[in-house]
Amino acid sequence: MASSSRLALSLRRIRRCPSTFPRTPRIPSLTQVRWTGNTSATSEPHQPNGKGGVQGGPTPAKAMQFTSDSYPELKRDSKYGQINKEHVKFFQDLLGSESAVINDFSSDATDDIEPFNSDWMRKYRGHTKLVLKPGSTEEVSKILKYCNDNMLAVVPQGGNTGLVGGSVPVFDEIVVNLQRMNNIRSFDEVSGILVADAGVILEVADNYLAENNHIFPLDLGAKGSCQIGGNIATNAGGLRLLRYGSLHGSVLGIEAVLPDGTIMDDLSKLRKNNTGYDIKQLFIGGEGTIGIVTGISILCPQRSPAMNVAYFGLESYEKCQEAFREAKNQLSEILSAFELMDGRSQKLINKATGKKMPLESEYPFYCLIETSGSNTDHDNEKLQTFLEHVMEASIVSDGVLAQDQTQIQELWSCRESISECLGHWGGVYKYDLSLPISSMYDLVNDVRNRLTEAGLVGDDELHPVVDVVGYGHMGDANLHLNIPTRRYDKEVEKQLEPFVYEWVKGKNGSISAEHGLGIAKKPFIRYSRSETMIKLMKQIKDLYDPNGIMNPYKYI
Ligand SMILES: Cc1cc2nc3c(=O)[nH]c(=O)nc-3n(C[C@H](O)[C@H](O)[C@H](O)COP(=O)(O)OP(=O)(O)OC[C@H]3O[C@@H](n4cnc5c(N)ncnc54)[C@H](O)[C@@H]3O)c2cc1C
């Protein structure tokens, strides 16, 4: 609970902000904030090498453990053909350009292939000897037909920012990377419908839409690297799902290539189309297991001219829930994001980067609220009433409000850079969970107590665990439980699994809210899906991919 003097100070701060609130002055300007976070999926976290701990730099791909070694129970399925020079020649003739085929047969291309073999977390590493980069849907079709005819296994790959090991091979599966398919095909300003190749980078699509006064209905920390096809394949949720909903709603059409080479042209631009099964939905969250998405059509909202971002310190998780309830009540249609960060996650950003955080005092919890609307005066009035209420009612203890685009980005980076900063000490055990909001943070406390009681948490090298933190998309009841560690450790794993999954099942939650299953969560699907549902999924997989060439060893 905030002390009355603290509250009074906070209220005075709010009342000193003329540029933001014309009728009541301001909460502290972010010009005092020296910290400028920067999240980019291309700057990799510092992950451990194959032998254990690493400090001070990302593990070179070649020092990483192979997935086939860390998952010894996985055996290469002998039904798949071995890639040979004849296959490589076929692909070289098909794709023409030298750079479209990277192979380890005609020349030593190990260094060029490694980035396609290893994932963003430096946790999964495959053995592929062949990477293909098709430039058109027809080329994807010919590649898959050939692979299907020759029983060659394939891994579709976008920006390779996935967090469950789904985008890299386990053994020698061929990587089909979509990066050369990066054209915006059309945009209609009246309807707001964008049609684009699957390999367009999310940020590129959003920048293009910004020029046309629209916004991509998805935003996430990896936007500078992930591709919109990868977003579809993982059914990415991200930072604005609260406002714009899931891709299951905003994607209007999909062009995809089935494993036998059939081009499924369902690039509809219709919002309403009740003519039979909605098959495109199977590709949203399909993680490359039934085909390769090559194009999408998506409904994009108008870009809001008025955007505000506020960052609060709160004394308890109960206060966070109250703040969320009030935000929904009072900001309703202009609320575009409500994010939760615990104090420990913010402290670790500070420890990892040495930078100053936005608020002077420390709090056990922080929330970030974004509003976006079409009328600045209207939004400011609503926000002002909301801010006054949450401060006066002692729901929040302190807060800052961004006053320009740079400050908006600075505040957002307090949330977006957590994932990257937690990798600073070595490895991170990551859980991406859907839970009832009321008990979401109890899990973080329970896991921290469990690991502490097991003697695994501490400040020195003797303890593998640095801390246990929770953050996430509170507006979507989506918790990211992260355990930053100095090294991956079997004892830590034993404490975490199946404990976390059983805990989530006990609350009827989901073991994967938005990152998908990949290889990391595959063994645990039963905690969130019934036998009947798994059987139906397997039937769909067998129907579309009877030879099982698409992204094997993962998903279901
Ligand atoms: C810093 C950071 C922040 C993140 N934040 C979020 C977040 O807020 N919300 C969220 O949901 N995720 C988040 N992620 C996870 C990740 O960025 C998303 O899952 C993203 O959608 C993956 O896109 P990608 O192009 O990198 O796909 P990849 O990683 O290349 O692939 C992911 C999966 O999709 C398949 N795939 C890729 N492209 C295609 C295609 N064209 N056709 C068929 N299958 C394909 C792959 O086989 C793989 O199974 C974050 C990741 C990072 C590194």
The ligand as an ORCA input file, in Angstrom:
! r2SCAN-3c Opt
* xyz 0 1
  C      12.219    -11.258    -28.393
  C      11.057    -12.142    -28.775
  C       9.774    -11.768    -28.424
  C       8.681    -12.569    -28.791
  N       7.442    -12.170    -28.420
  C       6.377    -12.920    -28.774
  C       5.066    -12.518    -28.409
  O       4.848    -11.512    -27.754
  N       4.037    -13.310    -28.817
  C       4.227    -14.449    -29.545
  O       3.249    -15.115    -29.887
  N       5.464    -14.864    -29.883
  C       6.536    -14.136    -29.516
  N       7.800    -14.550    -29.847
  C       7.985    -15.826    -30.580
  C       8.148    -15.656    -32.115
  O       8.651    -14.433    -32.458
  C       6.851    -15.853    -32.815
  O       6.448    -17.168    -32.601
  C       6.884    -15.585    -34.329
  O       5.550    -15.600    -34.780
  C       7.698    -16.576    -35.137
  O       7.841    -16.096    -36.474
  P       9.105    -16.531    -37.351
  O       8.952    -15.973    -38.722
  O      10.367    -16.186    -36.664
  O       8.903    -18.092    -37.401
  P       9.981    -19.236    -37.193
  O      10.592    -19.124    -35.854
  O      10.899    -19.291    -38.340
  O       9.038    -20.525    -37.237
  C       8.125    -20.794    -36.213
  C       7.272    -22.014    -36.593
  O       6.481    -21.717    -37.733
  C       6.831    -22.549    -38.848
  N       6.837    -21.670    -40.018
  C       7.551    -20.530    -40.205
  N       7.237    -19.967    -41.382
  C       6.292    -20.770    -41.947
  C       5.557    -20.717    -43.171
  N       5.709    -19.722    -44.052
  N       4.672    -21.717    -43.431
  C       4.478    -22.729    -42.554
  N       5.149    -22.829    -41.393
  C       6.044    -21.851    -41.097
  C       8.167    -23.156    -38.507
  O       8.318    -24.428    -39.096
  C       8.098    -23.231    -36.996
  O       7.408    -24.386    -36.603
  C       8.899    -13.769    -29.503
  C      10.193    -14.147    -29.862
  C      11.261    -13.354    -29.505
  C      12.626    -13.790    -29.919
*
